Amino acid sequence: MNRFRFKVHEIIFEADTPLGKIFDILLLVMILLSVGVVMLESVEGYRLEWFWLFDIFEWVFTILFSIEYLLRIYSVKNPLKYIFSFYGLIDLISLIPSFLGIGLGTNNIASIKTIRSIRLIRIFRILKLIRYVKEAAALKKAFLASRQRIIVFLFVVFSIAVLMGSIIYMLEDPKDGFTSIPRSIYWAIVTLTTVGYGDIAPQTPLGQFFASIIMILGYSIIAVPTGLISVELSRTSLNTQSCRSCSLDEHEDDAKYCKICGDELNPIS
């Protein structure tokens, strides 16, 4: 029984084995199909003509996702830790709208079922040979590692936006849209991020020159967080081994024990 539970855990939670990759791909296909069905069901013409087919699809997807959720709980040593983990809550939330929709027999809740699309995050655990998927799988860890520098960077950008918004407020006429410092700061943020809605624009030559400087500065600022995260991505481990006790999946390639709870990662070879 322990060997069977270990095998189920390896297939469902990890993407290093052929069966694990196949499982993740099948799960991804089911998620895409279920979201597609919900989208089509929102079209009134399709819903009125094919309501019986949508009900069948919803029952099938609900049963399959429920089985997958129960298998995840069965394969881990501490079910409560998984249930209240990030992915565990996503799994549970993705099932609740389906059961509510079937039980209440209403279509008003159909749009909520698109929350299943959040589960597409799991796609980043498969096909590790693809370079950009590898980096995406480590993106969360890279963000956490560089969060202090990113926070400092955001404070600097905010300070620049406040300063530039105040200056442009003094340079431009209120009739051109710069009626207050907060509204001018909004313009500075839009310009600094190179979005450029165009709802407010400086009209004086000095204001336009100042806006040009902000635009050029915006291009250099955009590259800063990208560089910070890229450095951390190069240092991040891409191992997908998942601990059966605490569900942690961020281990070194040669790790034999979980670095959080100390449980053995591969007790059955």
C-alpha positions in Angstrom: 0.0 0.0 0.0 2.9 2.4 0.8 4.5 1.6 -2.5 1.2 2.3 -4.3 0.6 5.6 -2.5 4.2 6.7 -3.2 3.7 5.9 -6.9 0.5 7.9 -7.0 2.2 10.8 -5.4 5.1 10.6 -7.8 2.8 10.6 -10.8 0.4 13.4 -9.6 2.8 15.8 -7.9 6.0 15.5 -9.9 6.9 16.0 -13.6 10.3 14.2 -13.7 8.9 10.9 -14.8 7.2 10.0 -18.1 3.9 9.1 -16.3 4.1 12.4 -14.4 4.4 14.4 -17.7 1.5 12.5 -19.3 -0.7 13.1 -16.2 0.1 16.8 -16.2 -0.6 17.1 -19.9 -3.9 15.2 -19.6 -4.8 17.5 -16.6 -4.0 20.5 -18.7 -6.2 19.4 -21.6 -9.1 18.7 -19.2 -8.7 22.2 -17.7 -8.7 23.9 -21.1 -11.7 21.9 -22.2 -13.7 22.7 -19.0 -12.9 26.4 -19.3 -13.9 26.3 -23.0 -17.2 24.6 -22.2 -17.9 27.3 -19.6 -17.1 30.0 -22.1 -19.4 28.5 -24.7 -22.2 28.0 -22.2 -22.2 31.8 -21.6 -23.4 32.3 -25.2 -27.1 32.4 -24.9 -27.8 30.7 -28.3 -25.5 27.8 -27.5 -26.9 27.5 -23.9 -30.5 27.3 -25.0 -29.8 24.7 -27.8 -27.2 22.5 -26.2 -28.0 22.9 -22.5 -28.2 19.1 -22.1 -24.7 18.6 -23.6 -23.2 21.2 -21.3 -24.8 19.5 -18.3 -23.1 16.2 -19.4 -19.8 17.8 -19.9 -20.0 19.5 -16.5 -20.8 16.2 -14.7 -17.9 14.5 -16.5 -15.4 17.3 -15.6 -16.7 17.5 -12.0 -16.2 13.8 -11.5 -12.7 13.7 -13.0 -11.5 16.7 -11.0 -13.0 15.3 -7.8 -11.1 12.0 -8.4 -7.9 13.9 -9.0 -8.4 16.0 -5.8 -9.1 12.9 -3.7 -6.0 11.1 -5.1 -3.9 14.1 -4.2 -5.2 13.9 -0.6 -4.7 10.2 -0.5 -1.1 10.2 -1.7 0.2 12.7 0.9 1.2 11.9 4.5 -0.5 15.0 5.9 -3.8 15.7 4.0 -4.6 18.9 6.0 -1.3 20.5 5.0 -2.1 19.9 1.3 -5.8 21.0 1.6 -4.8 24.3 3.1 -1.7 24.8 0.9 -1.8 27.2 -2.1 -2.4 24.6 -4.7 -4.7 22.6 -2.4 -7.0 25.6 -2.0 -7.0 26.2 -5.7 -8.1 22.6 -6.3 -10.9 23.0 -3.8 -12.1 26.3 -5.0 -12.1 25.0 -8.6 -14.6 22.3 -7.5 -16.9 24.3 -5.3 -18.6 26.2 -8.2 -19.2 23.0 -10.1 -21.0 21.3 -7.2 -23.0 24.5 -6.5 -24.0 24.8 -10.1 -25.1 21.2 -10.3 -26.8 21.3 -6.9 -28.6 24.6 -7.4 -29.3 24.1 -11.1 -28.5 27.6 -12.0 -26.4 29.2 -14.8 -25.6 32.4 -12.8 -22.6 30.8 -11.2 -21.2 29.4 -14.5 -18.8 32.3 -15.0 -17.2 31.6 -11.6 -16.1 28.2 -12.8 -13.4 29.8 -15.0 -11.4 29.9 -11.8 -10.2 26.5 -13.0 -7.9 28.4 -15.3 -5.8 29.3 -12.2 -4.9 25.6 -12.1 -3.0 26.1 -15.4 -0.1 27.2 -13.1 0.7 23.5 -12.9 1.7 23.6 -16.6 5.0 25.1 -15.4 5.9 21.8 -13.8 6.0 19.7 -17.0 8.2 19.5 -20.0 11.3 20.7 -18.0 13.5 20.4 -21.1 11.9 23.5 -22.6 13.9 26.5 -21.4 11.2 29.1 -20.9 9.1 26.6 -18.9 12.0 26.0 -16.6 12.3 29.7 -15.9 8.6 30.0 -15.4 8.6 27.2 -12.9 11.2 29.1 -10.8 9.6 32.5 -11.2 7.9 32.4 -7.8 11.2 31.7 -6.0 13.0 34.4 -8.0 10.3 37.0 -7.0 10.6 36.1 -3.4 14.4 36.2 -3.5 14.5 39.7 -5.0 11.4 41.1 -3.3 13.4 43.6 -1.1 15.1 45.1 -4.1 11.9 45.2 -6.1 10.1 47.0 -3.2 12.9 49.6 -3.0 12.7 50.0 -6.8 9.0 50.6 -6.6 9.4 53.3 -4.0 12.0 55.0 -6.2 9.6 54.9 -9.2 6.7 56.2 -7.0 8.9 59.1 -5.8 9.9 60.0 -9.4 6.2 59.9 -10.5 5.2 62.2 -7.6 8.1 64.7 -8.4 7.4 64.7 -12.1 3.6 65.0 -11.6 4.2 68.0 -9.4 6.5 69.7 -11.9 4.1 69.2 -14.8 1.3 70.5 -12.7 3.2 73.8 -12.4 4.1 73.9 -16.1 0.7 73.2 -17.7 -2.7 74.9 -17.7 -5.5 73.3 -15.7 -7.8 73.6 -18.8 -5.5 71.0 -20.5 -6.4 68.4 -17.9 -3.8 69.0 -15.2 -6.3 70.2 -12.7 -4.5 68.8 -9.6 -1.3 67.2 -8.4 -2.9 63.7 -8.1 -4.2 63.9 -11.7 -0.8 65.1 -12.8 0.8 62.2 -11.0 -1.6 59.9 -12.9 -0.3 61.4 -16.1 3.3 61.0 -15.0 2.7 57.3 -14.2 1.0 56.6 -17.5 3.9 58.4 -19.3 6.7 56.8 -17.3 5.4 53.3 -17.9 5.1 54.1 -21.7 1.4 53.3 -21.7 0.3 56.7 -23.1 -3.5 56.7 -22.9 -3.6 60.2 -24.4 -6.4 61.4 -22.3 -4.2 64.1 -20.9 -1.3 65.7 -22.8 1.0 68.7 -22.2 0.4 71.6 -24.6 3.3 74.0 -23.8 6.7 73.5 -25.5 8.4 73.2 -22.0 5.8 70.6 -20.9 6.3 68.6 -24.1 10.1 68.7 -23.6 9.7 67.5 -20.0 7.3 64.7 -21.2 9.9 63.5 -23.7 12.5 63.2 -20.9 10.0 61.1 -18.9 9.3 58.8 -21.8 13.0 58.1 -22.4 13.5 57.6 -18.7 10.6 55.1 -18.7 12.3 52.8 -21.1 15.4 52.5 -18.8 13.2 52.0 -15.7 11.3 49.1 -17.3 14.5 47.0 -17.7 15.4 47.2 -14.0 13.0 44.6 -12.5 13.6 42.3 -15.4 17.3 42.3 -14.6 16.7 41.7 -10.9 14.5 38.7 -11.5 16.7 37.3 -14.2 19.7 37.2 -11.8 17.6 35.2 -9.3 16.3 32.9 -11.9 19.8 31.9 -12.8 20.4 30.8 -9.2 17.1 28.9 -8.7 16.8 25.1 -8.6 14.4 23.6 -11.0 13.8 20.3 -9.3 10.1 19.2 -9.1 10.4 16.6 -6.3 7.5 17.1 -3.9 7.6 16.2 -0.2 4.8 13.9 0.8 4.7 15.4 4.3 4.7 19.2 3.7 4.2 19.3 -0.1 7.2 21.5 -0.6 8.5 21.2 -4.2 11.6 23.4 -4.1 14.5 21.0 -3.5 18.0 20.8 -4.9 18.7 18.2 -7.6 20.6 15.9 -5.3 18.4 16.3 -2.3 17.4 13.1 -0.4 15.5 14.7 2.4 13.0 17.6 2.7 14.8 20.8 3.8 11.7 21.9 5.8 10.4 18.8 7.6 13.3 16.4 7.1 11.1 13.6 5.5 12.8 11.3 3.0 11.9 12.4 -0.6 12.3 9.0 -2.3 11.8 6.3 0.4 10.9 3.7 -2.2 13.3 3.3 -5.2 
